[in-house]
Amino acid sequence: ERLYAGRLPAPPARQWQQPEPAANELGAWYVTTDIRGAADGPLAGRRVAVKDNVAVAGVPMANGSRTVDGYVPARDATVVTRLLAAGAVIAIAVLAVLPPGGSTDSLSYAAYGRIALIGHNPYVMTPSQLRAIGDPIGRQTTRNWAVDPSLYGPVAIAVDWAAAKLGGTSISHIVFWLKLLFALCFGAIALALDRLWRGDPAARARAHLLWTVNPLMLWAVIGGDHIDGLGAGLGIAGLLVARTATAGPGAKIPPARALAAGLLVGAAIGVKAPYFPLGLALAWSCRNSIKAVAAAGAGGVLAVVPGYVIAGPAALSDLLRRSSNLVTFDSFWRLFYPPFGYDGMPRGLELFAALGCVAVAALLAWRLPAGPPHLPAIRPAVVLMVAWLLVWPLQRPWYDAIAFCLLAVFGASRLDWLMLVRAVPAALAVATGAGFEPHPLWLTQLIGFVGNDLSPWVRLGAAAAAVVLCVLGAWALRQPRAGRPAVEPTAPT
């Protein structure tokens, strides 16, 4: 019994109470509780009664008999988990068929896909040139980024080309196929997280809160139709494949797994270049085996290099020379312009930002808790990607997709709350999107305050809080108060 009790996970801290006799005249209820699941879906807003022979983690069950009074299960029964997750699939499906909102990036994807489809190079030809030749997609696409060739990787362009092939001359159809793919990626990540944590109800619920039913991610990735969902899906899949058979500092990733991980992470980098730190994290996790390093490197090269060879040197030169829009409207770096007499982005800001990223990454590597023991690439990936998100001047709300994927796999810490709080103002600032008609004055002023005034300070506060938490070594969450049950009582036979 002691061995059995020592292996049990701690039940989640859920509030419950036994009903008053006046409210339970027939003795129908053993205990009552309030557990909120998905915000939308077929059961949203409804109360569900669960018979007390069905395990609800952290809530006592009696199985209709006082002989097992006080038994508190540590895991949810499958039916309870499905009730809590009900609505996530509905939300994904609804957002997948609605028109995109929050930005016009999906229209740019359609334009670049159309350019590739008709035989031109999207790293040379711009959407405005597509419009100038009278192409139907060129006439329908947005005027934002109209004079810029693509900055996305060759894997992203291949996806855009396929959507343009399926969508024909209707930009709505092209966008639909893109949304469908990104929604499938979002759902695949949710399924992978669910399977990863199926033996730990608290971690399973946390993963779904950070990703599956996180409204910030549902809106940014699916509602906004952003290709970051594809990149994050490929990246997290690669890091999950890079699994060791044993735990410990000398554990090795098998070469076959390293090759598959390299292919997936390389494909993620082929979607967007900023996912390159995932490749560094994978290489670090393979350091115990030369074969694993070689296999991961070979996979990455196979996934990235052919696409750039086909695209030509313009694909790389665009990345190197396009820095005129480096600082987004909600970046905390803008707060330092007036004190130093700058009206726009100062020269050399990239160097300062890069040094800041390195410094924050070093602090996170020093102080963050250990990652999952059999997934050695997760912790270095969290270190590098979070440092980039906290410090780099160019950020958008949908860039956080990779962070929440990684956090859902990483252990619970104060980093969860820091990244959530940091993400909210920036997401609200772009939630209304850009329509053909101007916004009402009050809404324009509100968006301006949230995006231009509030969000930079919140982002600066998040970066400063990360530094302070690293210095203090205070990433661990507060432990349950004394007196709360921390271990499941031994179940009677």
GUDRENZA-548649 format. One record per atom (N, C-alpha, C): residue in three letters; x, y, z. Coordinates in steps of 0.2 Angstrom, whole numbers, plus 5000, padded with zeros to 4 digits. Example, Ala and Ser with C-alpha at 12.3 -4.5 7.8 and 13.67 -1.06 7.14 Angstrom:
ALA506649725039/ALA506249785039/ALA506649845039/SER506449895035/SER506849955036/SER506450005039/
# end
This chain:
GLU500449945000/GLU500050005000/GLU500450065000/ARG501050065004/ARG501450125004/ARG501750134997/LEU502050084993/LEU502250084987/LEU501750114982/TYR501150094983/TYR500650114978/TYR500450184979/ALA500450204986/ALA500350274987/ALA500850324985/GLY501450294985/GLY502050344983/GLY502050354976/ARG501750314972/ARG501750324964/ARG501150364962/LEU500650384966/LEU500150414964/LEU500250494963/PRO499950524958/PRO500050594957/PRO499550634962/ALA499750694963/ALA499350734968/ALA498650754964/PRO498150744967/PRO497450764964/PRO497450844963/PRO497150874958/PRO497150944957/PRO496750974963/ALA496851034964/ALA496551074970/ALA495851094967/ARG495351064967/ARG494651084965/ARG494251094971/GLN493851144971/GLN493451164976/GLN492751124976/TRP492551094982/TRP491951054982/TRP491651064989/GLN490951044990/GLN490651054996/GLN490051004996/GLN489950985002/GLN489350935003/GLN488750985004/PRO488150965000/PRO487651015001/PRO487251015007/GLU486951065009/GLU486551075015/GLU485951025015/PRO485751005021/PRO485250955021/PRO484550985018/ALA484451055019/ALA483851085016/ALA483851085008/ALA484451085005/ALA484551074998/ALA484651004995/ASN484650955000/ASN484750894998/ASN484250845001/GLU483650855001/GLU483150825005/GLU483150745004/LEU483250724998/LEU483250654996/LEU483850624996/GLY484350664998/GLY485050624998/GLY485350614991/ALA485150654986/ALA485350634979/ALA486050654978/TRP486350704981/TRP486950724980/TRP487450704985/TYR488050684983/TYR488550674988/TYR488950734989/VAL489250764984/VAL489550824984/VAL489350864978/THR489450934978/THR489350974973/THR490051014971/THR490151034965/THR490751064963/THR490651104957/ASP491051154955/ASP491051194950/ASP491651194946/ILE491651154940/ILE492251144936/ILE492051174929/ARG492451224927/ARG492351254921/ARG492751224915/GLY492451204910/GLY492851174904/GLY492951224898/ALA492851204892/ALA492851254887/ALA492351304887/ALA492451364884/ALA491951414885/ALA491451414880/ASP491551374874/ASP491051364869/ASP490951294868/GLY490451274864/GLY490251204863/GLY489551184864/PRO489451124863/PRO488751094864/PRO488551094871/LEU488951094876/LEU488751094883/LEU488951154887/ALA489151204883/ALA489351274886/ALA488751294890/GLY488851314896/GLY488351344901/GLY487851304904/ARG487951234903/ARG487451184905/ARG487851154912/ARG487351134916/ARG487651094922/ARG487551014920/VAL488050984922/VAL488050914921/VAL488150874928/ALA487750824929/ALA487750784935/ALA488150724933/VAL488650704938/VAL489150644937/VAL488950604942/LYS488750544941/LYS488650494946/LYS489350474950/ASP489250464957/ASP489850464961/ASP490250394961/ASN490050354955/ASN490550304954/ASN490950324948/VAL490950384946/VAL491350404940/VAL491950454943/ALA492550444942/ALA493050484945/ALA493150554942/VAL493050594947/VAL493250664945/VAL493850694949/ALA494350704946/ALA495050714950/ALA494950774955/GLY495150754961/GLY495150804966/GLY494450814970/VAL493950774968/VAL493250784971/VAL493050714974/PRO492850704980/PRO492750644983/PRO492150604980/MET492250534980/MET491750494977/MET491650444982/ALA490950414982/ALA490750364987/ALA490550294984/ASN490450304977/ASN490150234974/ASN489550214977/GLY489150264980/GLY488550244983/GLY488550204989/SER489150214993/SER489250174999/SER489650215004/ARG489450215010/ARG489850255015/ARG490550215017/THR490650155014/THR491250115016/THR491850145013/VAL491750185007/VAL492350215004/VAL492250285005/ASP491950315010/ASP491850385011/ASP492550415012/GLY492650475008/GLY493350505009/GLY493850495003/TYR493650444999/TYR494150424993/TYR494150484988/VAL494750514987/VAL494750564982/VAL495250544976/PRO494950534970/PRO495350514964/PRO495750564962/ALA496350544959/ALA496850584957/ALA496750594949/ARG496350554946/ARG496350564939/ARG495550574937/ASP495450604931/ASP494750614929/ASP494650544925/ALA494050524925/ALA493850474921/ALA493750504914/THR493850454909/THR493850484902/THR493250524900/VAL492650504902/VAL492050544901/VAL492050614904/VAL492450624909/VAL492450684912/VAL492950734908/THR493550704906/THR493950734902/THR493650764896/ARG493250714893/ARG492950734887/ARG492350794888/LEU492050784893/LEU491550844895/LEU491950914896/LEU492550904899/LEU492950974900/LEU493150994893/ALA493350954889/ALA493650974883/ALA493050984877/ALA492450974879/ALA491950984874/ALA491851054872/GLY491851064866/GLY491851134863/GLY492451154860/ALA493051124861/ALA493651144858/ALA493651124851/VAL493351064849/VAL493351044842/VAL492851094838/ILE492251114842/ILE491751154839/ILE492051224837/ALA492451244842/ALA492751314841/ALA493251314836/ILE493651264835/ILE494151254829/ILE493751254823/ALA493251214822/ALA492851204816/ALA492451274814/VAL492151304819/VAL491851374817/VAL492351424815/LEU492951434819/LEU493351484817/LEU493751464810/ALA493751394808/ALA494051374802/ALA493651404796/VAL492951404797/VAL492551424791/VAL492351494791/LEU492451534796/LEU492351604797/LEU492851644793/PRO492751704790/PRO493251744787/PRO493751764792/PRO494351764790/PRO494951784794/PRO494851854797/GLY495151864803/GLY495051924807/GLY495751934810/GLY495852004812/GLY496452024816/GLY496952044812/SER497052024805/SER497552054801/SER497352034794/THR497752054789/THR497652044782/THR498251994780/ASP498551964784/ASP499151914782/ASP498851864777/SER498251834779/SER498051774774/SER497951794767/LEU497751864766/LEU497751884759/LEU498351894756/SER498851904760/SER499551904757/SER499851834755/TYR499651794760/TYR499851724758/TYR499451704751/ALA498851724750/ALA498551704744/ALA498851734738/ALA499051794739/ALA499451834734/ALA500151794732/TYR500451774737/TYR501151744736/TYR501051674733/GLY500551644735/GLY500351574732/GLY500151584725/ARG499751634723/ARG499551644716/ARG500151664712/ILE500651704714/ILE501251724711/ILE501651664709/ALA501751614714/ALA502051554712/ALA501651504707/LEU501051504708/LEU500651464704/LEU500651484696/ILE500751554695/ILE500751574688/ILE501451574685/GLY501951554689/GLY502651544687/GLY503051594688/HIS502951644693/HIS503351694695/HIS503651684702/ASN504151714703/ASN504551704710/ASN504251754715/PRO503951734720/PRO503651774725/PRO504151814730/TYR504751794729/TYR505351824732/TYR505551884728/VAL505351894722/VAL505451944717/VAL504851984716/MET504351954714/MET503751984712/MET503352004718/THR503052064718/THR502652084724/THR501852084722/PRO501452084727/PRO500752084726/PRO500452144722/SER500852204722/SER500652264718/SER500752244711/GLN501352214709/GLN501452194702/GLN500952144700/LEU500752094704/LEU500252054702/LEU499552084701/ARG499452134705/ARG498852174703/ARG498952214696/ALA499552244695/ALA499652284689/ALA499552244683/ILE499652174683/ILE499552134677/ILE498852114676/GLY498452134680/GLY497752114680/GLY497552054682/ASP497952014686/ASP497751954689/ASP497151964694/PRO496651914693/PRO496051924698/PRO496251914705/ILE496751874707/ILE496951874714/ILE497251944716/GLY497651964712/GLY498052034713/GLY497552084714/ARG496952084710/ARG496452134711/ARG496052124718/GLN496052064721/GLN495652054727/GLN496052054733/THR496752054733/THR497152054739/THR497152124742/THR497452124748/THR497552184752/THR498052224749/ARG498052294751/ARG498552334749/ARG499152344755/ASN498952314760/ASN499552304765/ASN500052254763/TRP500652274763/TRP501252244761/TRP501252234754/ALA500952274750/ALA500852264743/ALA501452274739/VAL501952314742/VAL502552324738/VAL503152274741/ASP502952234745/ASP503552184748/ASP503452114745/PRO504052094743/PRO504052014741/PRO503951974747/SER503951914747/SER503851864752/SER504451864757/LEU504251864763/LEU504751854768/LEU504751784771/TYR504251744769/TYR504151674772/TYR504551624768/GLY504651574772/GLY505151524769/GLY504851484763/PRO505251444760/PRO504951404754/PRO504451354756/VAL504451324762/VAL503951274764/VAL503251314764/ALA503251374767/ALA502651414767/ALA502451434760/ILE502851444756/ILE502651464749/ILE502351404745/ALA502651344747/ALA502351284744/ALA501651274746/VAL501551284753/VAL500851284755/VAL500351334752/ASP500651394751/ASP500251444748/ASP500051424741/TRP500551394737/TRP500451374731/TRP499951324730/ALA499951274735/ALA499451224735/ALA498751244736/ALA498651294741/ALA498051324742/ALA497851364736/ALA498251404733/ALA498051434726/ALA497851394721/LYS498151334721/LYS497951284716/LYS497251264717/LEU497151244723/LEU496451224725/LEU495951284725/GLY496151344726/GLY495651394727/GLY495451434720/GLY495951424715/GLY495751454709/GLY495851524709/THR495351564706/THR495351634705/THR494951664710/SER494751634716/SER494351664721/SER494851664727/ILE494951724730/ILE495451734735/ILE495051704742/SER494451704742/SER494051674748/SER494151604748/HIS494151564742/HIS494251494742/HIS495051474744/ILE495451524742/ILE496151504744/ILE496251514751/VAL495951564754/VAL496051574761/VAL495651524765/PHE495151494762/PHE494751444766/PHE495251374766/TRP495551364761/TRP496051304761/TRP496651314766/LEU496851374766/LEU497351394771/LEU497151384778/LYS496551414779/LYS496251404786/LYS496151334788/LEU495851294783/LEU495751224785/LEU496451184787/LEU496951204783/LEU497551174785/LEU497851194792/PHE497751254793/PHE498051284800/PHE497551254806/ALA496951254804/ALA496551224809/ALA496651154811/LEU496851114806/LEU497051044807/LEU497751034811/CYS498151084809/CYS498751084813/CYS498651104820/PHE498251154822/PHE498051164828/PHE497751104832/GLY497251074829/GLY496951014832/GLY497450954833/ALA497950954828/ALA498450904829/ALA498950914835/ILE499050974836/ILE499450994842/ILE499050984848/ALA498450994849/ALA498050984854/ALA497950904856/LEU497950864850/LEU497950794851/LEU498550764854/ALA499150794851/ALA499750774854/ALA499850784861/LEU499650844863/LEU499750864870/LEU499250824875/ASP498650804872/ASP498250764876/ASP498550694877/ARG498850664872/ARG499150604872/ARG499750604877/LEU500150654876/LEU500750664880/LEU500650664888/TRP500050694890/TRP499950704897/TRP499350664899/ARG499150614896/ARG498550574897/ARG498550534904/GLY499150524907/GLY499250494913/GLY499250544919/ASP499250614918/ASP499350664923/ASP498750714922/PRO498250704926/PRO497650754924/PRO497750824925/ALA498150844930/ALA498250914931/ALA498650944925/ALA499250904923/ALA499650934917/ALA499250924911/ARG498750884910/ARG498350874904/ARG497850934904/ALA497550954909/ALA497151014910/ALA497451074908/ARG498051084911/ARG498551144910/ARG498651144903/ALA498851094899/ALA499051094892/ALA498451114888/HIS497851094890/HIS497351114886/HIS497151184887/LEU497251214893/LEU497151284895/LEU497651324891/LEU498251304891/LEU498751344887/LEU498651344880/TRP498351294877/TRP498351284870/TRP497651274867/THR497351224869/THR496751204865/THR496151254866/VAL496051274872/VAL495451324873/VAL495751394875/ASN496351404874/ASN496651474875/ASN496351514869/PRO495951564871/PRO495651614866/PRO496151654862/LEU496751664866/LEU497251704862/LEU497451664856/MET497551604857/MET497851554852/MET497351534847/LEU496751524849/LEU496151514845/LEU496051564840/TRP496051624842/TRP495951684838/TRP496551704834/ALA497151704836/ALA497751724833/ALA497851674827/VAL497851604829/VAL498051554824/VAL497551534819/ILE496951524822/ILE496351494817/ILE495951554815/GLY495751594820/GLY495351654818/GLY495651704813/GLY496351714815/GLY496751754811/GLY497051724805/ASP497051664804/ASP497251624798/ASP498051634797/HIS498451624803/HIS499151634802/HIS499551574801/ILE500051574797/ILE500451514796/ILE500851494802/ASP500851534807/ASP501251514813/ASP500951454816/GLY500351434815/GLY500051374817/GLY500451314814/LEU500551324807/LEU500951264804/LEU501651264806/GLY501951324807/GLY502651314809/GLY502751294816/ALA502251314821/ALA502351294828/ALA502151214828/GLY501651194824/GLY501551124824/GLY502051074821/LEU502451094816/LEU503051064814/LEU503551064819/GLY503651124822/GLY504251124827/GLY504151084833/ILE503551094836/ILE503351054842/ILE503350974841/ALA503150954835/ALA503150884833/ALA503850864833/GLY504350904830/GLY505050884829/GLY505350874836/LEU505150924841/LEU505450914848/LEU505150854851/LEU504550844850/LEU504250784854/LEU504550714851/VAL504650714845/VAL504950654842/VAL505650644845/ALA506050694846/ALA506750694849/ALA506750664856/ARG506550604857/ARG506350574864/ARG506950524865/THR507150524872/THR507650474874/THR507350414877/ALA507650364877/ALA507350304880/ALA507450304888/THR508050344890/THR508150344897/THR508250424899/ALA508150434905/ALA508250504908/ALA508950514911/GLY509150574911/GLY509850584914/GLY510250624909/PRO510850654912/PRO511250694907/PRO511550664902/GLY511650594902/GLY512050554897/GLY511550524892/ALA510850534893/ALA510450504888/ALA510550524881/LYS510450474876/LYS510550494869/LYS509850484865/ILE509750524860/ILE509250514856/ILE509450474850/PRO509050424849/PRO509250374843/PRO509250414837/PRO509750394832/PRO509850424826/PRO509250434822/ALA508850374822/ALA508250374818/ALA507750434820/ARG507650434827/ARG507250494829/ARG507550564828/ALA508150564828/ALA508550624827/ALA508450654820/LEU508450604815/LEU508350614808/LEU507650644807/ALA507150604810/ALA506450634809/ALA506350704812/ALA506650714818/ALA506550774822/ALA506950834817/GLY507450814814/GLY507750864810/GLY507350884804/LEU507050834801/LEU506650844795/LEU506050894798/LEU505750884803/LEU505150924806/LEU505350994808/VAL505850994812/VAL506151064814/VAL506351104808/GLY506751064803/GLY506951104797/GLY506351124793/ALA505751084793/ALA505151114789/ALA504851174793/ALA504951174799/ALA504651234803/ALA505051294801/ILE505751284801/ILE506151344799/ILE506051364792/GLY505851314788/GLY505651324781/GLY504951364780/VAL504651364785/VAL503951404786/VAL504151474787/LYS504551484793/LYS504751554795/LYS505451544798/ALA505851594796/ALA506551594798/ALA506651594806/PRO506251634809/PRO506351644816/PRO506251584820/TYR506051524817/TYR506051464821/TYR506751424821/PHE507251464818/PHE507951434818/PHE508151414825/PRO507951454831/PRO508251424837/PRO507951354839/LEU507451334836/LEU507251264838/LEU507751214835/GLY508051234829/GLY508651194827/GLY509251194832/LEU509351254835/LEU509951254840/LEU509751204846/ALA509151214848/ALA508851174854/ALA508951094852/LEU508751074846/LEU508851004844/LEU509550984844/ALA509951024841/ALA510651014841/ALA510951004848/TRP510751044852/TRP511051044859/TRP510750974862/SER510150954861/SER509850894864/SER510250834861/CYS510550834856/CYS510850784852/CYS511650774854/ARG511850824858/ARG512550824859/ARG512950764862/ASN512550724865/ASN512850664868/ASN513050604863/SER512750614857/SER512850564851/SER513050604845/ILE513650584842/ILE513850614836/ILE513350594830/LYS513150524831/LYS512650504826/LYS512050544826/ALA511750554832/ALA511150594832/ALA511250664830/VAL511850694831/VAL511950764828/VAL511950764821/ALA512350714818/ALA512350704811/ALA511650694808/ALA511250654811/ALA510650634808/ALA510150694808/ALA510150734814/ALA509750784815/ALA509950844810/GLY510550854809/GLY510850904804/GLY510650884797/ALA510750814795/ALA510550794789/ALA509750804787/GLY509350794792/GLY508650804792/GLY508450874790/GLY508850924794/GLY508650994793/GLY508851014787/VAL509450994784/VAL509751014778/VAL509250994772/LEU508950924773/LEU508550904768/LEU507850944768/ALA507650964773/ALA507051004774/ALA507051074771/VAL507651104772/VAL507751174771/VAL508051194765/VAL508651164763/VAL509051184758/VAL508751174751/PRO508451124749/PRO508151114742/PRO507651174741/GLY507251194746/GLY506751244744/GLY507151314743/TYR507651334747/TYR508051394745/TYR508451394739/VAL508651334737/VAL508951324731/VAL508551334725/ILE507951314725/ILE507451324720/ILE507151394720/ALA507151424726/ALA506851494726/ALA507451544724/GLY508051524724/GLY508551564722/GLY508851614727/PRO509351654726/PRO509651694731/PRO509151754734/ALA508651774730/ALA508251824732/ALA507851804738/ALA507751744740/ALA507351724746/ALA507851734752/LEU508451734751/LEU508951744757/LEU509051824757/SER509151854752/SER509251924752/SER508751964755/ASP508051944754/ASP507551984757/ASP507551984764/LEU507751924767/LEU507751914774/LEU508351964777/LEU508851974773/LEU509452004776/LEU509352084775/ARG508952104770/ARG508952174769/ARG508352214772/ARG507752174773/ARG507152194775/ARG507152214783/SER507352274785/SER507352294792/SER506952354793/SER506652384788/SER506352444789/SER505752444794/ASN505452384794/ASN504852384799/ASN505052334805/LEU505652344807/LEU505852294813/LEU505452304819/VAL505352364821/VAL505052384827/VAL504252384826/THR503852344829/THR503152344829/THR502852404833/PHE502252414832/PHE501952474836/PHE501852464843/ASP501852394845/ASP501752384853/ASP502452354856/SER503052374852/SER503652354855/SER503852404861/PHE504152374866/PHE504352414871/PHE504952454870/TRP505352444864/TRP505952484862/TRP505652554860/ARG505052554858/ARG504852624856/ARG504852674862/LEU504752644868/LEU504752684874/LEU505452724875/PHE505952704872/PHE506652734873/PHE506752784867/TYR506352794862/TYR506452834857/TYR506452914860/PRO505952934863/PRO505953004865/PRO506453024870/PRO506652984875/PRO507153004880/PRO507853014876/PHE507952974871/PHE508652984867/PHE508553024861/GLY507953054860/GLY507953104854/GLY507853074847/TYR507553014847/TYR507452974841/TYR506652984839/ASP506552994832/ASP505852994830/ASP505752924827/GLY506252884825/GLY506152824822/GLY506652774824/MET506652714821/MET507052664823/MET507852684822/PRO508252684828/PRO508952704827/PRO509352654824/ARG509852674821/ARG510352624818/ARG510652584824/GLY510752524822/GLY511152484827/GLY510652444832/LEU509952464832/LEU509552434836/LEU509552354836/GLU509652324830/GLU509652254830/GLU510252224834/LEU510852264834/LEU511352234838/LEU511152234846/PHE510852294848/PHE510652294855/PHE510152244857/ALA509652234852/ALA509152184853/ALA509452114853/ALA509952094849/ALA510252034849/ALA510652024855/LEU510952074858/LEU511352064864/LEU510852054870/GLY510252084870/GLY509752074875/GLY509452004875/CYS509351984869/CYS509151914868/CYS509551864871/VAL510251874869/VAL510751824872/VAL510751824880/ALA510751894882/ALA510751894890/ALA510151864893/VAL509551874890/VAL508951844894/VAL508951774893/ALA509251744887/ALA509251674886/ALA509751644891/ALA510351674892/ALA510751654897/ALA510451644904/LEU510051704906/LEU509751704913/LEU509251644913/LEU508851634908/LEU508351584908/LEU508651514908/ALA509251504904/ALA509551444905/ALA509851424912/TRP510051474915/TRP510351474922/TRP509751454927/ARG509251484926/ARG508751474932/ARG508051444930/LEU507851434924/LEU507251394923/LEU507251324926/PRO506651304928/PRO506651234931/PRO506851184925/ALA507051124927/ALA507151064922/ALA506551054918/GLY506651034912/GLY506151014907/GLY505950944908/PRO505550914904/PRO505350844904/PRO505950804903/PRO506050754907/PRO506650714907/PRO506750674901/HIS506250654897/HIS506350614891/HIS506350654885/LEU506250724886/LEU506250764880/LEU506750824881/PRO507350804879/PRO507950854881/PRO507950914877/ALA507550914871/ALA507550974867/ALA507051034869/ILE506551014874/ILE506051064876/ILE506351114880/ARG506751104885/ARG506951164889/ARG507451214885/PRO507951184881/PRO508251234877/PRO507851274872/ALA507351244870/ALA506851274865/ALA506551334869/VAL506251314875/VAL505951364879/VAL506351424880/VAL506951414882/VAL507451464884/VAL507551514878/LEU507751484872/LEU507851524866/LEU507251564863/MET506651524863/MET506151554860/MET505851604864/VAL505751594871/VAL505551644875/VAL505951704876/ALA506651694876/ALA507051754876/ALA506951794869/TRP506851764864/TRP506751804857/TRP506051844858/LEU505551804860/LEU504951844861/LEU504951894866/LEU505251894871/LEU505251944876/LEU505652004874/VAL506151994870/VAL506652054869/VAL506652074862/TRP506552034857/TRP506652054850/TRP506052114848/PRO506252164844/PRO505752214843/PRO505252204839/LEU505252154834/LEU504752134829/LEU504352074832/GLN503752094834/GLN503352044837/GLN502552054835/ARG502251994835/ARG501551994833/ARG501151944838/PRO500551954840/PRO500251904844/PRO500251834842/TRP500251824836/TRP500251754833/TRP500951724834/TYR501451764835/TYR502151734836/TYR502151694842/ASP501751704847/ASP501751674853/ASP501451604853/ALA501251584847/ALA501051514846/ALA501551464848/ILE502151474846/ILE502651424848/ILE502851424855/ALA502751484858/ALA502851484866/ALA502351444870/PHE501751454868/PHE501151414871/PHE501251344870/CYS501451324864/CYS501551244863/CYS502051224867/LEU502651254868/LEU503151234872/LEU503051234879/LEU502651284882/LEU502451294889/LEU502051234891/ALA501551214886/ALA501151154887/ALA501451094888/VAL502151084886/VAL502551024887/VAL502951034893/PHE503251094894/PHE503651114899/PHE503251114906/GLY503651104911/GLY503251104918/GLY502951164920/ALA502451164924/ALA502151224926/ALA502551264930/SER502551334929/SER502951384932/SER502651454932/ARG502951504935/ARG502751564934/ARG502751594927/LEU503151564923/LEU503251584916/LEU502551574912/ASP502151534914/ASP501451524911/ASP501051594912/TRP501051614918/TRP500651684919/TRP501051744916/LEU501651744916/LEU502051794913/LEU501951804905/MET501951744902/MET501751744895/MET501051764893/LEU500651734897/LEU499851754896/LEU499751824897/VAL499951854903/VAL499851924904/VAL500151964898/ARG500751954896/ARG501151984891/ARG500751984884/ALA500351934883/ALA500051924876/ALA499451954876/VAL499051974881/VAL498351994881/VAL498352064878/PRO498652114880/PRO498552184877/PRO498752184869/ALA499252154867/ALA499452154860/ALA498852114856/ALA498652064859/ALA498052024855/ALA497452064854/LEU497252104860/LEU496652144860/LEU496752204854/ALA497352224854/ALA497552284849/ALA497352264842/VAL497452204840/VAL497352184833/VAL496652144832/ALA496352134837/ALA495752094837/ALA495152124832/THR495152184831/THR494652214827/THR494852214820/GLY495452204818/GLY495652194811/GLY495652264807/ALA495652254801/ALA495652314797/ALA495152304791/GLY494652344792/GLY494052334787/GLY494052384782/PHE493552384777/PHE493552434772/PHE493252504775/GLU492852504780/GLU492652564783/GLU493052574789/PRO493152644791/PRO493552664797/PRO493152644803/HIS493552634808/HIS493252614815/HIS492952674818/PRO492452664822/PRO492152724826/PRO492752754830/LEU492652824831/LEU493152864835/LEU493352834841/TRP492852814845/TRP492952784852/TRP493352724851/LEU493252674846/LEU493552614846/LEU494252624843/THR494352674839/THR495052694836/THR495452714842/GLN495152754847/GLN495552784852/GLN495752724857/LEU495252684858/LEU495352624863/LEU495952584860/ILE495952564854/ILE496452524851/ILE497152554851/GLY497152624850/GLY497752654850/GLY498052654857/PHE497652664862/PHE497852664869/PHE498152594871/VAL497752544869/VAL497952474871/VAL498552454867/GLY498652464861/GLY499152444857/GLY499752494858/ASN499652554857/ASN500252604857/ASN500452624864/ASP500052624869/ASP500252644876/ASP500252594881/LEU499752554881/LEU499752494886/LEU500252444885/SER500152414879/SER500552354877/SER501352364877/PRO501652414875/PRO502352424876/PRO502552414883/TRP502152444888/TRP502352444895/TRP502252374898/VAL501752344896/VAL501652274898/VAL502252224896/ARG502452234889/ARG502952194887/ARG503652214890/LEU503752274892/LEU504352294895/LEU504352264902/GLY503752264906/GLY503652234912/GLY503752164912/ALA503552124907/ALA503652054906/ALA504352034906/ALA504752074902/ALA505452064901/ALA505852074908/ALA505652134911/ALA505952144917/ALA505752094923/ALA505152074923/ALA504952014927/ALA505351954926/ALA505451934920/ALA505851874918/ALA506551884921/VAL506851944920/VAL507551954923/VAL507551944931/VAL507051974934/VAL506951974941/VAL506851904944/LEU506451864941/LEU506251794943/LEU506851754942/CYS507251764937/CYS507851724935/CYS508351744941/VAL508451804942/VAL508951824948/VAL508751794954/LEU508151794956/LEU507851774962/LEU507851694962/GLY507851664956/GLY507651594956/GLY506951574958/ALA506451614956/ALA505851614959/ALA505351594954/TRP505551544950/TRP505051524944/TRP504551474947/ALA504651434952/ALA504251384955/ALA503551414957/LEU503051384956/LEU502351404958/LEU502251394966/ARG501851424969/ARG501751424976/ARG501451354977/GLN501651324983/GLN501451254984/GLN500751254988/PRO500351204988/PRO499751204991/PRO499751214999/ARG499351255002/ARG499351265009/ARG499251205013/ALA499551205019/ALA499551155023/ALA498851135025/GLY498651075025/GLY498051055027/GLY497651025021/ARG497851045015/ARG497451025009/ARG497750955007/PRO497250905005/PRO497550845003/PRO498050844997/ALA498550814998/ALA499050814993/ALA499150744990/VAL498950694993/VAL499050624990/VAL498350594991/GLU498250554986/GLU497650514986/GLU497650464991/PRO497050454995/PRO497050405000/PRO497050334996/THR497350285000/THR497350214997/THR496650194996/ALA496450174990/ALA495850144988/ALA495650084991/PRO495150074995/PRO494950014998/PRO494849964992/THR494949894994/THR494849844989/THR494149814991/
# end
